[in-house]
Amino acid sequence: MSLFTIDRSKCKRDGMCAKECPAQIIILEDKDAFPTLMDKGEEFCINCGHCVAVCPHGALTLSKMPLAQCPGIQSDLLPEADQIKHLLMARRSIRYYKNRMVDRELLEELIDTARYAPTGSNKQQVQWMVFENPAEINRLASMVIDFIRLMRPLTTDETTAKNMERKIAAWDQGIDSILRGAPRLIVVHSQADLPFAEANCLIALSYLELYAYTKGLGTCFAGYLTAAANFHEPLARFLGLPQGHKCFGAVMLGYPQYKYTRIPTRNAPVATWR
C-alpha cells in the first residue's frame, strides 16, 4: 500500500505538501506534475501529518492517517495573542488544594490534549502515570523525604543543606512540603536512551499543566520527586516504571484553595542578540 494517495480531482499541484515535508520525501517534479513519493521514501517518513495538515484542498491522505480522522482547524476557536500572553503570565504554581477530587474523565482529557505536544522526529514516546489515591501520593512524598535524609550528610553546599533540613523538619511536624497534599499526581516517563526524551516529556507536561489551568485546576511541578525518582531505589520500585524507562517530570494537580488576582513582576530577560 502506498504511503500516501493523491486525489487528483482536488490537488492543485501547488507543491505545499512537498515544501512542508520535514523528511523531504515528497517530490513535485514540475508545475504540471502531481506529488509523488521518492524512492524508498517510506523509510524516512515520521508520520507527522504535515502534508495532510498543510493541504487546503484535502487532496492528500496518508495511509496511516485517514483524512476523516484529521479534523479541520476552527479559526474562530483560536485565542487572540493577548489572551495567550495573559494566560501565560497569569498561571501560578499551586501549593494549596481544596479537599476535592479531580474526576478521571477530566484527567483523561488533559492527557489526551497533551499528546499533541511536539516530540523529536515525532516519536511520541511520552508515557503517563497517574496517581489518584491520596494515600499513595503521601507514600511517595514520604519516600522522597527518606531520600533527602540519606542525602543530607553527603551535601556540602550550605544553602542546599539548609533547604533539605527545612523539608525534613516540616515533614516531622506533619507538613508535606514535597507533594503538598495534592489530590492527584501525574508522572511522565519515557525510554531513557531515546534522543530528546527529557525535553519531549517536559514539553508534554507543560502542555498538560497549561491546559489544566484553563479547566480551573492548579498544578505545581514536583521537582523533589523527579530528582529522587531515578536515584532512590525504594521510590523507583514503588513507581514501577517499565524496564529502561526514566521519570523525567511530575506535577501535583488539584483545585486551588486560593484564587490569585494579580501578576507579580519577573526579572528582565537576559538575551544575547547575534
URZI-V835212 format. One record per residue. N is the residue number from 1. RES is the residue in one letter. OMEGA is omega as a letter, one per 40 degrees, with the letter a starting at -180 (* if undefined). D_LAST is the distance of its C-alpha to the last C-alpha in Angstrom with 1 decimal. Layout:
{{N:RES:OMEGA:D_LAST} {N:RES:OMEGA:D_LAST}}
//
This chain:
{{1:M:a:47.7} {2:S:i:44.7} {3:L:i:41.3} {4:F:i:41.2} {5:T:a:43.5} {6:I:i:43.0} {7:D:a:45.3} {8:R:i:45.8} {9:S:a:47.4} {10:K:a:44.2} {11:C:i:41.5} {12:K:i:40.1} {13:R:a:38.4} {14:D:i:35.1} {15:G:a:33.1} {16:M:a:31.0} {17:C:i:32.2} {18:A:a:31.3} {19:K:a:27.7} {20:E:a:27.1} {21:C:a:28.7} {22:P:a:26.2} {23:A:i:28.6} {24:Q:a:29.1} {25:I:i:32.9} {26:I:a:34.1} {27:I:i:35.0} {28:L:a:35.9} {29:E:i:37.5} {30:D:a:38.0} {31:K:a:38.2} {32:D:a:41.8} {33:A:i:41.4} {34:F:i:41.1} {35:P:i:38.4} {36:T:a:39.5} {37:L:i:38.5} {38:M:i:37.4} {39:D:a:39.8} {40:K:a:39.7} {41:G:i:36.9} {42:E:a:38.4} {43:E:a:37.2} {44:F:i:33.5} {45:C:i:33.9} {46:I:i:32.4} {47:N:a:34.5} {48:C:i:31.6} {49:G:i:33.4} {50:H:a:30.5} {51:C:i:32.9} {52:V:a:35.5} {53:A:a:33.3} {54:V:a:31.7} {55:C:a:35.0} {56:P:a:36.4} {57:H:a:39.8} {58:G:a:40.6} {59:A:a:41.3} {60:L:i:39.8} {61:T:i:41.2} {62:L:a:40.1} {63:S:a:43.1} {64:K:a:41.8} {65:M:a:40.7} {66:P:a:43.5} {67:L:a:42.4} {68:A:i:44.8} {69:Q:a:42.8} {70:C:a:39.6} {71:P:i:40.0} {72:G:i:38.4} {73:I:a:35.6} {74:Q:a:37.2} {75:S:a:34.9} {76:D:i:37.2} {77:L:a:36.5} {78:L:a:32.8} {79:P:i:31.8} {80:E:a:29.9} {81:A:a:26.3} {82:D:i:27.7} {83:Q:i:30.1} {84:I:a:27.6} {85:K:a:25.5} {86:H:i:28.7} {87:L:a:29.8} {88:L:a:26.7} {89:M:a:27.0} {90:A:a:30.8} {91:R:a:31.2} {92:R:i:32.5} {93:S:a:33.5} {94:I:a:37.3} {95:R:i:39.5} {96:Y:a:42.9} {97:Y:i:44.5} {98:K:i:47.7} {99:N:a:50.5} {100:R:a:50.0} {101:M:i:49.3} {102:V:a:46.7} {103:D:i:48.4} {104:R:a:47.5} {105:E:i:47.2} {106:L:i:44.2} {107:L:i:42.6} {108:E:i:43.1} {109:E:i:41.3} {110:L:a:38.3} {111:I:i:38.0} {112:D:i:38.7} {113:T:a:35.8} {114:A:i:33.4} {115:R:i:34.2} {116:Y:i:32.0} {117:A:a:28.9} {118:P:i:26.6} {119:T:a:27.3} {120:G:a:25.8} {121:S:i:27.6} {122:N:a:29.8} {123:K:i:31.8} {124:Q:a:33.0} {125:Q:a:34.2} {126:V:i:34.0} {127:Q:a:37.4} {128:W:i:38.9} {129:M:a:41.6} {130:V:i:43.1} {131:F:a:45.3} {132:E:a:47.8} {133:N:i:50.4} {134:P:i:49.8} {135:A:i:51.9} {136:E:i:49.6} {137:I:i:46.5} {138:N:i:48.3} {139:R:i:49.2} {140:L:i:45.6} {141:A:i:44.7} {142:S:a:47.7} {143:M:i:46.4} {144:V:i:43.0} {145:I:i:44.9} {146:D:i:46.9} {147:F:i:43.7} {148:I:i:42.4} {149:R:a:45.9} {150:L:a:45.6} {151:M:a:42.1} {152:R:a:42.8} {153:P:a:44.8} {154:L:a:42.1} {155:T:a:39.3} {156:T:i:38.6} {157:D:a:35.8} {158:E:a:37.7} {159:T:i:35.6} {160:T:a:35.6} {161:A:i:39.4} {162:K:i:40.2} {163:N:i:38.5} {164:M:i:40.5} {165:E:i:43.6} {166:R:i:43.1} {167:K:a:42.7} {168:I:a:45.9} {169:A:i:47.8} {170:A:a:46.9} {171:W:i:48.1} {172:D:i:51.3} {173:Q:i:51.9} {174:G:a:51.6} {175:I:i:48.1} {176:D:i:45.7} {177:S:i:42.2} {178:I:i:40.9} {179:L:i:41.5} {180:R:a:42.9} {181:G:a:46.0} {182:A:a:43.9} {183:P:i:46.3} {184:R:i:44.0} {185:L:i:41.4} {186:I:a:39.1} {187:V:i:37.8} {188:V:i:35.3} {189:H:a:35.7} {190:S:i:35.0} {191:Q:a:35.9} {192:A:a:33.9} {193:D:i:33.2} {194:L:i:31.5} {195:P:i:27.7} {196:F:a:25.7} {197:A:a:28.9} {198:E:a:27.7} {199:A:a:24.8} {200:N:a:27.1} {201:C:a:29.8} {202:L:i:27.6} {203:I:i:26.2} {204:A:i:29.8} {205:L:i:31.0} {206:S:i:28.4} {207:Y:a:29.7} {208:L:a:33.2} {209:E:i:32.9} {210:L:i:31.2} {211:Y:i:33.9} {212:A:i:36.5} {213:Y:i:35.5} {214:T:i:36.4} {215:K:i:39.8} {216:G:a:40.7} {217:L:i:39.9} {218:G:a:38.1} {219:T:i:36.1} {220:C:i:34.7} {221:F:a:32.9} {222:A:a:35.4} {223:G:a:33.3} {224:Y:i:36.3} {225:L:a:38.0} {226:T:a:35.0} {227:A:a:34.7} {228:A:a:38.5} {229:A:a:39.1} {230:N:a:38.0} {231:F:a:39.6} {232:H:a:42.8} {233:E:i:45.4} {234:P:i:47.7} {235:L:i:44.9} {236:A:i:43.7} {237:R:a:47.3} {238:F:i:47.7} {239:L:i:44.7} {240:G:i:46.0} {241:L:i:42.8} {242:P:i:43.4} {243:Q:i:43.5} {244:G:i:40.0} {245:H:i:38.3} {246:K:i:36.2} {247:C:a:35.7} {248:F:i:32.0} {249:G:i:32.5} {250:A:i:35.2} {251:V:i:35.7} {252:M:a:38.8} {253:L:i:40.0} {254:G:i:42.7} {255:Y:a:43.6} {256:P:i:42.3} {257:Q:a:45.0} {258:Y:i:43.2} {259:K:i:41.3} {260:Y:a:38.1} {261:T:i:38.0} {262:R:i:34.9} {263:I:a:31.2} {264:P:a:30.3} {265:T:i:27.2} {266:R:i:24.2} {267:N:i:21.7} {268:A:a:18.7} {269:P:i:15.6} {270:V:a:13.3} {271:A:i:9.7} {272:T:a:6.5} {273:W:a:3.8} {274:R:*:0.0}}
//
